[in-house]
Amino acid sequence: MELSLNPRRVIAIMLIIIVVLAILHISQLVIFFQVGDPDKFDFIEMVDFDYEANLPSFYSSAAILFCAALLWVISGYKRKERLPFRYHWLGLAIIFSLLGLDEAIALHETIGDLVEDYELVDAQGYLYFAWVVPYGIAVTLFVLSYLRFVLALPRNTGLLFVCSGVLFVGGAMGIELFSANEADLNGTETILYSALYTAEELCEMLGIVIFCYALMRYIENEKIQFVCRIDSDKG
């Protein structure tokens, strides 16, 4: 069985899903702020970007894991051919597999709770969501470790990688700092907090779309082929 993917079609499908999810999310926010009683709208948990284990988080997890699958394909090819930076591709595959898991089970929130429990940071204001501290350190180390790798990529691929990374990290951690400050000062049921986490999640989703496109185009340009073969048992 050969799996053929058209980058433009895949990206179009991803963008359509994001638009639908955004419409559902914004619609329920409008209803919520009109009524002002969350107990009457339990269904918001299924479409609200700020909740876990719902439709938006399922999509985000699936999209990240799809990128992880593409990275595993590239990594396998690079290691098989013993090409330069093969272990950087392997590292990316592992990182995105963990990110997909994190998105599915909200691992970062558990880490944030541990940071608070051990009082490693003063969890208030912009650091109210304390997970940004260990993740910020990890991102810094990642950027330093992968700088040569990105510079060695084809120019278009490198630019797309950088754009997707800035958009994703800018949303996940940059806007998150302002969301944290608003949550600490005024709680999580304000219009400003809702606008901030909506922008945050959209940045993350669009960042993954750009990264996914970059990976598929890279596979296409490098002529990397992946064949999935299923053999039935005989006898």
N, C-alpha and C positions, 0 to 999 in steps of 0.2 A: 504494500500500500504506500503510495507516494502522496505526501501532503504538500499541496501547492498554495502559497499565500500571496495575494496581491496587496502590496503595502497600502495603496490608496483606498482599496475597499475595506481593509481592516481598520484603517484610521477613520474612515467615514462611519463605520458601524460604532466605533468607540465614541466618536463625537456625538452621534445621534443618542446613544445611551446616556451620555453626560447631560445633554440638553434636556432629555426627558426627566432624568433624576433631578436636575436643577429646577425644572418647572414644578415638579411634585413638592420638592423641598420648600421653594419660595411660596407656593400656594398654601402649604400648611402653616408657614410662618405668618402669613397674612391672616389666616383664620384664627390662629392662636392669639395674636395681638389684638384682634377684634373682640374675641370672646374673653381672653384673659384667664381662662380656667383650664389648666392642663389635664385635670381629671376627666374632662369631657371629651378629650381627644387622645385617647391612648394610641390610636393608629399612627400618630406622629412619630412614634418610635420606629416605625417601619421605613420612613422616608427622610427623617431628619438627619442632616449631615453630622450632627453632634452626638448621635447615638452609635453604639457598637452593635454588631451582630444583626444588621438590617440590610436592606437593599443597596444603599450607597456603599457601605463597608464591604459587602460581598463583591460588588463590582470592582472596587478599588483593589481588594485582595486578589481577585482573579486577573486584573490587568497587570499588577505587579508580578504575579506568578507567571503570567504569559511572557513578560520580559525576562524573567528568570529562566524560563524554558529556552528562549532564544539565546540567552547567554551561555547556557549549558551546551547548546549545539555549537556555538562559536568556540567555546572553550575546548570541547572535545576535538574539533577540527584542528585548532592551534596546537594542542598537545600531541595529537597524532602526527602532525607534520613537524613537530619540534620547532615551531616558529617563535620569534621574539615576543615577549610580553604574554606568553601563554598562561602564566600563573596569575597575571593581573586579570585576565578574562575569567579564570577560575574563581578568583576572589570576588569579582563582580557577581558571578552566578550564585555564589554562597550568600553574599550580602543581600541580593534581591530575593532570594528564597526566604531569608530571615525577615526581610521587610514585609513580604507577603504574609508570612505567619504572624508578624506583629500586627498588621492591619486586621487580620481575622480575629485575633484574641486580645488585642489591645495590650500587648506586652509592655509598651512604653509607659502605660499608666501604672502597671505593677512596679516597674523600675522607679518611677516617680514616687510611689508610696514608700519604697525602701529608702530612697534618698531623704524623704521627709522623716521617716521613722528614726533613722540614724543621725538626723539633724546635720547632714553634710552641707546643706545650704539653708539660708533663711527663706523658706518658701512663702514669700509674699510679694506683692507688687508684680513686676515683670517676671519674676521667678516663681509665681504662684503655682504654675504647673512645673514642678521641679525636674521632670524628666528631661527638659531641654538642656540641663547642665551636662550630664554624662553623654547625651547624644551630640551636644555641641562639641565636646572634646573629641568624640569619635569622628565627627565630620571633618574637623580640623586635621586630624591625623590622616584621614582618608585623602583629603585634598593634597596634602604634602606627599603622600605615598604614590599618588596617581598622576602627579603633574607631568612627569616625563612620558607616561603612557598616553595621556590626552594629546600632548604635543606631537607624538609620533603617529597619531591617527591621520587618515586622510582629512584634508581641511574641512570639507563639508560635514563629515561625521563628527569631527572634533567640535565644530561650532554647535551642532545639534546637541551633542552631549553636554556642553557647557550651558546652553540655553535651557535644556530640560532640567539640569541640576540646579541652576539658579532659581528657576520657577518652582521646582519641587521643594527645595530646602527653604527658599524664601517664604513659601506658604506654610510648610510644616513647622518651621522654627521662627522665622522672622515675624510673620503675622501672629503666630501663636504667643509671642511675648506680649503683644498689645491685647490679645484676647485674655491672657492671664491677668494683666493689670486691671482690665475692665471687670473680670469675674471677681477679683479680690475686692475691688472698690464697691461695685454695685450688684454683684451676683450674676447669674447666668441667664436671667430672663429679661434682659434689656434688648432694645432694638440694636444698639451699637454692638453688643456682644454677638448677636445673631448675624449681623452684617459681617463682622470680622471672621467668624468661623466659617461662614459661607464662602467668603473670598479665599480663606485658607484652604479649604477642601477643593475648591475649583482650581486653584493654583497647583495643588498636588496632582489632581486628575489630569490637567492639561500638560503638566510636566512629564507624566508617564506616557501620555499620548505621543509627545515629541520624541521621547527616548525610544519608544516602541518603533516608531517610524524610522529613526536613525539605525536601529539594529536590523530591521528588515532590509533597508536599503544597503547596509553594509554587507549582509549575507548575500544579497543579490549581486552587488558589485564584485565581491570576492569569489563569487561562484561557488559558495559553500552549499553542498547538497546534503539533505537529511532524508533518509529512507526508513520508514517504519515497516518492518516485515513481521507478519504473523503467520506462523506455520502450524497447520493442524497436525495433531498426532496421528500417526498411521499404525495400524496393526493393533 
